[in-house]
Amino acid sequence: MPSLAPMLEKVTPAVVNISTKTRVQVRDPFFDDPIFRQFFGMSGSPRQRVEQSLGSGVIVDAAKGYVLTNNHVVGGADDITVSLQDGRDFKGKLVGTDPDTDVAVVQIQATGLQALPIADSAKLRVGDFVVAVGDPFGLSQTVTSGIVSALGRNGLGGSGYQNFIQTDASINPGNSGGALVNLRGELVGINTMIFSPSGGNVGIGFAIPTNLCTEVMQQLIANGKVNRGNLGVETQDITPRIAQVLGLKSSNGVVVTRVNAGSAADDSDIQVGDVITAIDGKPLRTAQELRNAEGLLPLGSTVKLTVQRNGASREVSAKLTPEKLATLDGSRLDARLSGVTFSELSQSQRGQGIAGVGITGVRTGSRAALAGLQNGDILIGIGNLRVPDLRTLQQLKGVNPRQLVLVVSGDGGVRYVDVR
């Protein structure tokens, strides 16, 4: 009788269970009060809560022990444990993560591993049979089957670059990071999310295609992070109203609202008001599609843009180059900010509607570090003054307020940092 069993016997040893532990600082107004702690004889050390989570992963390199999974499975974890089908457990080392594509790479030191061969996901077609393997709800080695329902899905909410495979093979909590394979037992995607009003599977699941995963994985292994290029433009969707104002015959494409000086777009003579209708021959409908195209192509790639200006259409080539972000040494603003490096936000952050100034460096032992300022925070205000961008911050040079209170946004939300 026809069966998937022979294929799965080769696939399942390469699919692993990943469990993580994350230590989270717990704030309590009573225990933060030194008088309260002294009265009850409690130590002043911060209290912690340990959060645990389960997910899946796929061994893609048996010799070096590389495991491909999702960023949301292992990102920020303090302890990672990888469990194999044969019952062995190994401590995982986080090689790197890329939140923008939700891809992460973990490495284990083990022998006798079995890796999955990786297929060219560009050859997938709607209707192809696929099988999802993972650990949903902590149930190890669960297999579900279905078909490819759609390709190139994006605009599903949240940030990041999206180019998902949609499948009706059941994907449930804990399947994240698991394998989506074809009937030859080759990896075609990494299961990552579902669309469901109830939280359970309703036949709409999504996986990251292997062509994207392997490109990200190679950069994470080589650099520990992903280096992306961009065109250096900001764009806006064209509504019928905007099309009428600009005198356009249709609302196809995206209109350029900003061109960064010295960027790839600037070198290609793209101007504010131009309409980009296609990239590499593929029609553009939204600004998100252009952003996806930038983020999913390797740094240094050359793209062809179809641009309309004053009713005339032309094609230009542009090379994706690293984004140049202006920086500012905090000591130039205020002596109390010595050791802090400020940077303008990336185009990706601005595209998500984030305003403020990035904090890209905080020297250990500096006043700002002792006050609680952290690398990766976003400065959104100083005292009662709003700071929407680096230019506004530069204009505050020499103000030197008596009390320097920074309003910053970070992983724990918005907070005040009193630098003395």
FIPADREN-469684 format. One line per field, with one value per residue (C-alpha): residue in three letters; x, y, z; chain; residue number from 0. Coordinates in nm, 3 decimals, decimal comma, padded with zeros to 5 digits. Each point is the difference from the previous one (the first is absolute). Layout:
N
aa = ALA/...
c1 = X/...
c2 = Y/...
c3 = Z/...
ch = A/...
i = NUM/...
***
This chain:
420
aa = MET/PRO/SER/LEU/ALA/PRO/MET/LEU/GLU/LYS/VAL/THR/PRO/ALA/VAL/VAL/ASN/ILE/SER/THR/LYS/THR/ARG/VAL/GLN/VAL/ARG/ASP/PRO/PHE/PHE/ASP/ASP/PRO/ILE/PHE/ARG/GLN/PHE/PHE/GLY/MET/SER/GLY/SER/PRO/ARG/GLN/ARG/VAL/GLU/GLN/SER/LEU/GLY/SER/GLY/VAL/ILE/VAL/ASP/ALA/ALA/LYS/GLY/TYR/VAL/LEU/THR/ASN/ASN/HIS/VAL/VAL/GLY/GLY/ALA/ASP/ASP/ILE/THR/VAL/SER/LEU/GLN/ASP/GLY/ARG/ASP/PHE/LYS/GLY/LYS/LEU/VAL/GLY/THR/ASP/PRO/ASP/THR/ASP/VAL/ALA/VAL/VAL/GLN/ILE/GLN/ALA/THR/GLY/LEU/GLN/ALA/LEU/PRO/ILE/ALA/ASP/SER/ALA/LYS/LEU/ARG/VAL/GLY/ASP/PHE/VAL/VAL/ALA/VAL/GLY/ASP/PRO/PHE/GLY/LEU/SER/GLN/THR/VAL/THR/SER/GLY/ILE/VAL/SER/ALA/LEU/GLY/ARG/ASN/GLY/LEU/GLY/GLY/SER/GLY/TYR/GLN/ASN/PHE/ILE/GLN/THR/ASP/ALA/SER/ILE/ASN/PRO/GLY/ASN/SER/GLY/GLY/ALA/LEU/VAL/ASN/LEU/ARG/GLY/GLU/LEU/VAL/GLY/ILE/ASN/THR/MET/ILE/PHE/SER/PRO/SER/GLY/GLY/ASN/VAL/GLY/ILE/GLY/PHE/ALA/ILE/PRO/THR/ASN/LEU/CYS/THR/GLU/VAL/MET/GLN/GLN/LEU/ILE/ALA/ASN/GLY/LYS/VAL/ASN/ARG/GLY/ASN/LEU/GLY/VAL/GLU/THR/GLN/ASP/ILE/THR/PRO/ARG/ILE/ALA/GLN/VAL/LEU/GLY/LEU/LYS/SER/SER/ASN/GLY/VAL/VAL/VAL/THR/ARG/VAL/ASN/ALA/GLY/SER/ALA/ALA/ASP/ASP/SER/ASP/ILE/GLN/VAL/GLY/ASP/VAL/ILE/THR/ALA/ILE/ASP/GLY/LYS/PRO/LEU/ARG/THR/ALA/GLN/GLU/LEU/ARG/ASN/ALA/GLU/GLY/LEU/LEU/PRO/LEU/GLY/SER/THR/VAL/LYS/LEU/THR/VAL/GLN/ARG/ASN/GLY/ALA/SER/ARG/GLU/VAL/SER/ALA/LYS/LEU/THR/PRO/GLU/LYS/LEU/ALA/THR/LEU/ASP/GLY/SER/ARG/LEU/ASP/ALA/ARG/LEU/SER/GLY/VAL/THR/PHE/SER/GLU/LEU/SER/GLN/SER/GLN/ARG/GLY/GLN/GLY/ILE/ALA/GLY/VAL/GLY/ILE/THR/GLY/VAL/ARG/THR/GLY/SER/ARG/ALA/ALA/LEU/ALA/GLY/LEU/GLN/ASN/GLY/ASP/ILE/LEU/ILE/GLY/ILE/GLY/ASN/LEU/ARG/VAL/PRO/ASP/LEU/ARG/THR/LEU/GLN/GLN/LEU/LYS/GLY/VAL/ASN/PRO/ARG/GLN/LEU/VAL/LEU/VAL/VAL/SER/GLY/ASP/GLY/GLY/VAL/ARG/TYR/VAL/ASP/VAL/ARG
c1 = 00,000/00,124/00,154/00,212/00,169/00,316/00,064/-00,072/00,240/00,278/-00,148/-00,099/00,352/00,096/-00,291/00,076/-00,180/00,127/-00,075/00,116/00,022/-00,001/00,063/-00,212/00,049/-00,312/-00,081/-00,218/-00,059/00,020/00,315/00,165/-00,044/00,322/-00,192/-00,243/00,291/00,180/-00,314/-00,053/00,371/00,010/00,304/00,029/00,074/-00,251/-00,273/-00,029/-00,263/00,095/-00,205/00,005/-00,106/-00,001/00,057/00,159/00,308/00,157/00,355/00,141/00,372/00,082/00,376/-00,011/-00,322/-00,191/-00,372/-00,236/-00,297/-00,205/00,123/-00,314/00,091/00,351/00,041/00,095/00,025/00,258/00,003/-00,072/-00,043/-00,021/-00,157/00,051/-00,238/00,233/-00,044/00,330/00,002/00,258/00,062/-00,053/00,223/-00,179/00,195/-00,221/-00,356/-00,176/-00,328/-00,090/-00,042/-00,059/00,296/00,257/00,292/00,099/00,305/00,046/00,309/-00,112/00,090/-00,222/-00,226/-00,219/-00,072/-00,278/00,088/-00,115/-00,215/-00,037/-00,319/-00,032/-00,112/-00,303/-00,341/-00,342/-00,148/00,327/-00,032/00,195/00,045/00,053/00,209/00,044/-00,099/-00,341/-00,111/00,314/-00,111/00,324/00,032/-00,348/-00,058/-00,276/-00,049/-00,165/00,075/00,157/-00,297/00,177/00,345/00,156/-00,242/00,073/-00,179/-00,106/00,057/00,301/00,340/00,262/00,041/-00,268/00,000/-00,186/-00,106/-00,364/-00,105/-00,300/00,225/-00,084/00,240/-00,064/00,181/00,332/00,029/00,193/00,346/-00,099/00,040/-00,225/00,117/-00,099/-00,079/00,370/00,077/00,176/-00,034/-00,203/-00,093/00,019/-00,342/-00,049/-00,357/-00,373/-00,300/-00,281/-00,285/00,002/00,374/-00,019/00,054/-00,267/00,197/00,191/00,364/00,316/00,361/00,314/00,134/00,340/00,153/-00,054/00,101/00,329/00,099/-00,064/00,167/00,320/00,027/-00,074/00,270/00,252/-00,077/-00,239/-00,246/-00,158/00,138/-00,268/00,019/-00,263/-00,085/-00,011/-00,356/-00,317/-00,323/-00,374/-00,291/-00,194/-00,368/-00,250/00,004/00,382/-00,007/-00,241/00,214/00,316/-00,177/00,059/-00,212/-00,013/00,088/00,253/00,342/00,137/00,092/00,343/-00,027/00,368/00,339/00,301/00,306/00,275/-00,226/-00,042/-00,324/00,170/00,278/-00,268/-00,163/-00,322/-00,181/-00,280/-00,329/00,119/-00,224/00,166/-00,230/00,215/00,316/00,183/-00,304/-00,240/-00,282/-00,005/-00,329/00,104/00,295/00,021/00,072/00,291/00,132/-00,028/00,194/00,279/00,023/-00,015/00,275/00,368/00,215/00,159/-00,281/-00,085/-00,371/-00,183/-00,267/-00,273/-00,051/-00,260/00,060/-00,226/-00,182/00,315/00,126/00,362/00,209/00,290/00,242/00,093/00,238/-00,113/00,255/00,034/-00,214/00,200/-00,129/00,123/00,127/00,064/00,233/-00,198/00,287/-00,061/-00,348/00,065/00,295/-00,235/-00,062/00,368/00,033/-00,336/-00,027/-00,322/-00,105/-00,283/-00,253/00,021/-00,235/-00,158/-00,079/-00,134/-00,215/-00,165/-00,098/00,268/00,127/00,297/00,376/00,173/00,249/00,269/00,264/00,015/00,346/00,014/00,039/-00,113/-00,257/-00,264/00,073/-00,022/-00,333/-00,139/00,040/00,053/00,134/-00,300/-00,225/-00,173/00,009/-00,339/00,029/00,210/-00,205/-00,311/00,159/-00,084/00,294/-00,134/00,334/00,376/-00,020/-00,229/00,241/00,294/-00,189/-00,003/00,379/00,104/-00,340/00,140/-00,315/00,047/-00,163/00,066/-00,291/-00,016/-00,322/00,091/-00,179/00,140/-00,096/-00,177/-00,203/00,042/00,195/00,181/00,379/00,141/00,365/00,197
c2 = 00,000/00,357/00,144/00,293/-00,222/-00,084/00,369/00,101/-00,260/00,208/00,338/-00,027/-00,060/00,346/00,178/00,093/00,137/00,330/00,111/00,333/00,180/00,378/00,188/00,313/00,275/00,044/00,348/00,050/00,342/-00,154/-00,206/00,289/00,216/-00,020/00,076/-00,286/-00,238/00,108/-00,042/-00,357/-00,086/-00,062/00,032/00,277/-00,234/00,020/-00,263/-00,222/-00,210/-00,289/-00,034/-00,326/-00,070/-00,288/-00,006/-00,200/00,012/-00,169/-00,134/00,134/-00,075/-00,329/00,053/00,342/-00,051/00,296/00,008/00,234/00,137/00,317/00,312/00,002/-00,348/00,081/00,380/00,145/-00,343/-00,058/-00,379/-00,208/-00,378/-00,201/-00,346/-00,256/-00,274/-00,264/00,154/00,185/00,357/00,265/00,356/00,231/00,293/00,292/00,083/00,293/00,119/00,221/00,137/00,161/-00,340/-00,202/-00,227/-00,124/-00,244/-00,215/-00,226/-00,321/-00,211/-00,352/-00,304/-00,226/00,281/-00,022/00,311/00,075/00,077/00,348/00,045/00,303/00,158/00,212/-00,318/-00,045/00,026/00,053/-00,346/-00,180/-00,249/00,089/-00,147/00,195/-00,160/00,147/-00,010/00,172/00,050/-00,187/-00,322/-00,121/-00,107/00,087/-00,018/00,171/00,016/00,234/00,207/00,333/00,237/00,317/00,149/00,340/00,093/00,332/00,283/-00,229/00,260/00,064/00,118/-00,178/-00,132/-00,242/-00,249/-00,297/-00,336/-00,054/-00,359/-00,185/-00,257/00,042/00,236/00,056/00,161/-00,181/-00,070/00,327/-00,070/-00,342/-00,139/00,034/-00,267/-00,116/-00,362/-00,067/00,085/00,325/00,314/00,269/00,224/00,071/00,005/00,331/00,120/-00,057/00,216/-00,094/00,179/-00,269/-00,058/-00,352/-00,133/00,092/-00,100/00,325/-00,042/00,171/-00,106/00,193/-00,130/-00,165/00,235/00,284/-00,209/-00,115/00,352/00,127/-00,306/00,050/00,361/-00,095/-00,268/00,233/00,325/-00,078/00,242/00,086/00,293/00,143/00,258/00,247/00,242/00,302/00,102/00,038/-00,067/00,018/-00,200/00,175/00,042/00,113/00,344/00,026/-00,124/00,280/00,265/-00,122/-00,027/-00,375/-00,217/-00,284/-00,075/-00,269/00,028/00,203/00,369/00,110/00,237/00,022/-00,076/-00,023/00,189/-00,227/-00,306/-00,250/00,173/00,339/-00,135/-00,137/00,345/-00,098/00,309/00,083/-00,034/-00,281/-00,307/-00,342/-00,247/-00,315/-00,156/-00,260/-00,014/-00,084/00,255/00,193/00,060/00,117/00,157/-00,318/-00,202/00,229/-00,028/-00,381/-00,004/00,209/-00,210/-00,340/00,064/-00,043/00,305/00,117/-00,125/00,212/00,056/00,146/00,257/00,117/00,368/00,246/00,375/00,256/-00,274/-00,154/-00,344/-00,108/-00,279/00,065/-00,232/00,043/-00,196/-00,078/00,164/00,009/00,265/00,297/00,128/00,323/-00,025/00,242/-00,028/00,069/00,202/00,267/00,053/-00,024/-00,120/-00,233/-00,188/-00,078/-00,360/-00,004/-00,022/00,117/-00,095/00,084/-00,279/-00,236/00,024/-00,326/00,151/00,322/-00,206/-00,157/00,343/00,013/00,347/00,088/-00,049/-00,337/-00,069/-00,212/00,008/00,043/-00,023/-00,227/00,199/00,329/00,220/-00,102/-00,370/00,030/00,181/-00,293/00,112/-00,301/-00,065/-00,041/00,245/00,273/00,355/00,165/00,300/00,203/00,132/00,152/00,041/-00,248/-00,131/-00,142/-00,021/00,056/00,350/00,111/-00,153/00,187/00,328/-00,062/00,033/00,231/00,004/-00,191/-00,034/-00,005/-00,343/-00,228/-00,242/-00,211/-00,156/-00,324/-00,294/-00,352/-00,362/00,077/00,288/00,375/00,111/00,299/-00,004/00,260/00,064/00,176
c3 = 00,000/-00,068/00,317/00,118/00,258/-00,201/-00,065/00,360/00,137/-00,158/00,096/00,366/00,143/-00,132/00,175/00,362/00,302/00,138/00,355/00,137/00,332/00,024/00,326/00,027/00,258/00,213/00,123/00,304/00,163/00,348/-00,049/-00,186/00,310/00,214/00,321/-00,071/-00,067/00,316/00,211/-00,120/-00,008/-00,374/-00,226/-00,255/-00,290/-00,287/-00,012/-00,305/-00,170/-00,229/-00,318/-00,193/-00,358/-00,246/-00,373/-00,277/-00,220/-00,301/-00,028/-00,327/00,049/00,176/00,004/00,168/00,197/-00,144/00,082/-00,184/00,197/00,066/00,175/00,215/00,127/00,126/-00,015/00,338/00,165/00,275/-00,029/-00,312/00,009/-00,323/00,028/-00,277/-00,109/00,152/00,347/00,025/00,136/-00,081/00,110/-00,295/-00,088/-00,165/-00,318/-00,099/-00,050/-00,251/00,141/-00,333/-00,168/00,322/-00,079/00,253/00,000/00,299/00,019/00,199/00,057/-00,082/-00,208/-00,203/-00,119/-00,308/-00,206/-00,246/-00,361/-00,103/-00,310/-00,226/00,136/-00,317/-00,179/00,228/-00,164/00,145/00,039/00,080/00,287/00,315/00,349/00,323/00,276/00,347/00,366/00,033/00,361/00,109/-00,173/-00,155/-00,362/-00,125/-00,375/-00,202/-00,376/-00,247/-00,307/-00,085/00,010/-00,117/-00,052/00,073/00,278/00,173/00,177/00,284/00,271/00,219/-00,110/-00,204/-00,351/-00,111/-00,286/00,147/-00,134/00,098/00,071/00,139/00,170/00,370/00,180/00,369/00,297/00,042/-00,374/-00,037/-00,140/-00,127/-00,349/-00,302/-00,247/-00,346/-00,085/-00,068/00,362/-00,089/00,210/-00,179/00,295/00,373/00,167/00,175/00,059/-00,049/-00,074/00,234/00,180/00,270/00,047/-00,143/-00,349/-00,256/-00,309/-00,051/00,099/-00,120/-00,050/-00,093/-00,335/00,009/-00,257/00,247/00,303/-00,150/-00,106/00,354/00,155/-00,199/00,119/00,361/-00,005/-00,165/00,186/00,285/-00,156/-00,335/-00,198/-00,225/-00,272/-00,104/-00,275/00,228/-00,082/00,200/-00,186/00,047/-00,137/-00,276/00,080/-00,264/00,162/-00,016/-00,359/-00,085/00,172/-00,177/-00,334/-00,029/-00,225/00,256/00,362/-00,091/00,162/00,290/00,011/00,127/00,297/00,098/-00,156/00,230/-00,122/-00,130/-00,007/-00,283/-00,103/-00,001/-00,222/-00,237/-00,031/00,177/00,126/00,243/-00,187/-00,225/-00,014/00,019/-00,177/-00,009/00,142/-00,208/-00,226/00,283/00,041/00,328/00,175/00,347/00,179/00,210/-00,314/-00,087/00,356/-00,019/-00,326/00,154/00,315/-00,167/-00,256/00,093/00,065/-00,326/-00,223/-00,303/-00,062/-00,296/00,080/-00,232/00,077/-00,128/-00,004/-00,167/-00,186/-00,148/00,104/00,021/00,153/00,237/00,178/00,364/00,221/00,355/00,228/00,381/00,162/00,124/00,332/00,156/00,358/00,285/00,300/00,316/00,154/-00,266/00,145/00,372/00,209/00,187/-00,325/-00,057/-00,119/-00,180/-00,378/-00,164/-00,354/-00,234/-00,040/-00,294/-00,293/00,118/00,340/-00,149/-00,236/00,303/00,129/00,271/00,087/00,216/00,013/00,026/00,279/-00,163/00,271/00,378/00,161/00,303/00,322/-00,155/00,172/-00,251/00,046/00,379/-00,041/-00,201/-00,362/-00,227/-00,346/-00,233/00,185/-00,199/00,133/-00,049/00,230/00,241/00,290/-00,151/-00,345/-00,274/-00,205/-00,329/-00,184/00,022/-00,146/00,286/00,252/-00,152/00,045/00,378/00,016/00,281/00,173/00,304/00,213/00,375/00,019/-00,298/-00,035/-00,317/-00,122/-00,174/-00,154/00,033/00,042/00,325/-00,144/00,056/00,308/00,150/00,044/00,243/-00,095/00,273
ch = A/A/A/A/A/A/A/A/A/A/A/A/A/A/A/A/A/A/A/A/A/A/A/A/A/A/A/A/A/A/A/A/A/A/A/A/A/A/A/A/A/A/A/A/A/A/A/A/A/A/A/A/A/A/A/A/A/A/A/A/A/A/A/A/A/A/A/A/A/A/A/A/A/A/A/A/A/A/A/A/A/A/A/A/A/A/A/A/A/A/A/A/A/A/A/A/A/A/A/A/A/A/A/A/A/A/A/A/A/A/A/A/A/A/A/A/A/A/A/A/A/A/A/A/A/A/A/A/A/A/A/A/A/A/A/A/A/A/A/A/A/A/A/A/A/A/A/A/A/A/A/A/A/A/A/A/A/A/A/A/A/A/A/A/A/A/A/A/A/A/A/A/A/A/A/A/A/A/A/A/A/A/A/A/A/A/A/A/A/A/A/A/A/A/A/A/A/A/A/A/A/A/A/A/A/A/A/A/A/A/A/A/A/A/A/A/A/A/A/A/A/A/A/A/A/A/A/A/A/A/A/A/A/A/A/A/A/A/A/A/A/A/A/A/A/A/A/A/A/A/A/A/A/A/A/A/A/A/A/A/A/A/A/A/A/A/A/A/A/A/A/A/A/A/A/A/A/A/A/A/A/A/A/A/A/A/A/A/A/A/A/A/A/A/A/A/A/A/A/A/A/A/A/A/A/A/A/A/A/A/A/A/A/A/A/A/A/A/A/A/A/A/A/A/A/A/A/A/A/A/A/A/A/A/A/A/A/A/A/A/A/A/A/A/A/A/A/A/A/A/A/A/A/A/A/A/A/A/A/A/A/A/A/A/A/A/A/A/A/A/A/A/A/A/A/A/A/A/A/A/A/A/A/A/A/A/A/A/A/A/A/A/A/A/A/A/A/A/A/A/A/A/A/A/A/A/A/A/A/A/A/A/A/A/A/A/A/A/A/A
i = 0/1/2/3/4/5/6/7/8/9/10/11/12/13/14/15/16/17/18/19/20/21/22/23/24/25/26/27/28/29/30/31/32/33/34/35/36/37/38/39/40/41/42/43/44/45/46/47/48/49/50/51/52/53/54/55/56/57/58/59/60/61/62/63/64/65/66/67/68/69/70/71/72/73/74/75/76/77/78/79/80/81/82/83/84/85/86/87/88/89/90/91/92/93/94/95/96/97/98/99/100/101/102/103/104/105/106/107/108/109/110/111/112/113/114/115/116/117/118/119/120/121/122/123/124/125/126/127/128/129/130/131/132/133/134/135/136/137/138/139/140/141/142/143/144/145/146/147/148/149/150/151/152/153/154/155/156/157/158/159/160/161/162/163/164/165/166/167/168/169/170/171/172/173/174/175/176/177/178/179/180/181/182/183/184/185/186/187/188/189/190/191/192/193/194/195/196/197/198/199/200/201/202/203/204/205/206/207/208/209/210/211/212/213/214/215/216/217/218/219/220/221/222/223/224/225/226/227/228/229/230/231/232/233/234/235/236/237/238/239/240/241/242/243/244/245/246/247/248/249/250/251/252/253/254/255/256/257/258/259/260/261/262/263/264/265/266/267/268/269/270/271/272/273/274/275/276/277/278/279/280/281/282/283/284/285/286/287/288/289/290/291/292/293/294/295/296/297/298/299/300/301/302/303/304/305/306/307/308/309/310/311/312/313/314/315/316/317/318/319/320/321/322/323/324/325/326/327/328/329/330/331/332/333/334/335/336/337/338/339/340/341/342/343/344/345/346/347/348/349/350/351/352/353/354/355/356/357/358/359/360/361/362/363/364/365/366/367/368/369/370/371/372/373/374/375/376/377/378/379/380/381/382/383/384/385/386/387/388/389/390/391/392/393/394/395/396/397/398/399/400/401/402/403/404/405/406/407/408/409/410/411/412/413/414/415/416/417/418/419
***
